Amino acid sequence: MYDGGMDTVLFVCNDESVSTDILDKLHSAGFGVVGPTPRAATALALTAQTPPTLALVAGDLTGERSASQLAEELMSNWGVRSLIWRDGTLSTGETVTHWAVEGEQLERLRRVFGRDGD
């Protein structure tokens, strides 16, 4: 659960060029980062070992789970809210929003990536 302190981001992405750009932005903004990993199963294992305060899932994942399925599992198992990055746009979930990053965390990420991830 987020307490307003320093954020540690679980970063899940299978595109190396996207990963590099996002990692640079997160580190420059002072976020701690766990990952990147392209697989949801690895992301879940990392979360069990090093609990993040939020997750950023960029693009499609390698493996059986979708980004929204991973977000659902992170929220239900560890209370970790997620943000999905699709095609350079930040998405907090269209229909299932109980797992979405919100409030101060969302605004901080929007400042890092631009309002919509530009």
C-alpha positions, -999 to 999 in steps of 0.1 A, spaced: 0 0 0 13 35 -9 22 57 20 33 88 1 70 80 4 95 70 -23 81 48 -50 96 16 -63 82 6 -97 79 -29 -109 86 -25 -146 73 -51 -170 82 -47 -207 93 -70 -236 106 -43 -259 142 -33 -253 141 1 -269 110 10 -250 125 -4 -218 156 17 -221 137 50 -226 113 43 -198 141 32 -174 160 64 -181 129 85 -173 121 66 -142 157 68 -128 160 105 -137 128 112 -118 141 94 -87 120 62 -89 135 29 -77 130 2 -103 126 -36 -101 130 -51 -136 124 -48 -164 111 -83 -171 90 -94 -201 70 -121 -183 42 -118 -159 53 -149 -140 87 -133 -133 71 -100 -124 50 -118 -97 81 -136 -84 100 -103 -82 71 -87 -64 72 -115 -37 109 -108 -32 110 -70 -35 76 -54 -30 71 -24 -53 47 4 -45 33 4 -81 37 -14 -114 42 -1 -149 34 -26 -176 45 -15 -211 30 -32 -241 21 -69 -245 37 -94 -222 56 -126 -230 38 -156 -216 2 -165 -208 -11 -134 -189 -22 -101 -203 -12 -68 -188 -46 -64 -172 -45 -99 -158 -11 -92 -143 -25 -59 -128 -54 -78 -113 -30 -103 -97 -7 -77 -83 -36 -58 -67 -53 -89 -53 -22 -106 -40 -1 -76 -28 -22 -45 -31 1 -31 -58 -16 -7 -82 -7 -8 -119 -4 15 -148 -5 2 -184 15 19 -211 2 12 -246 15 28 -277 31 56 -258 0 63 -237 -6 58 -200 -37 38 -193 -53 33 -159 -78 8 -170 -110 13 -189 -134 -10 -171 -114 -25 -142 -101 4 -122 -97 -10 -87 -61 -19 -96 -52 14 -113 -26 38 -100 -43 69 -88 -38 102 -70 -3 114 -62 14 84 -78 -5 89 -111 3 126 -112 40 120 -106 41 94 -134 23 118 -157 49 145 -150 76 120 -158 61 109 -191 40 138 -201 3 140 -196 -5 110 -218 30 94 -220 45 116 -247 
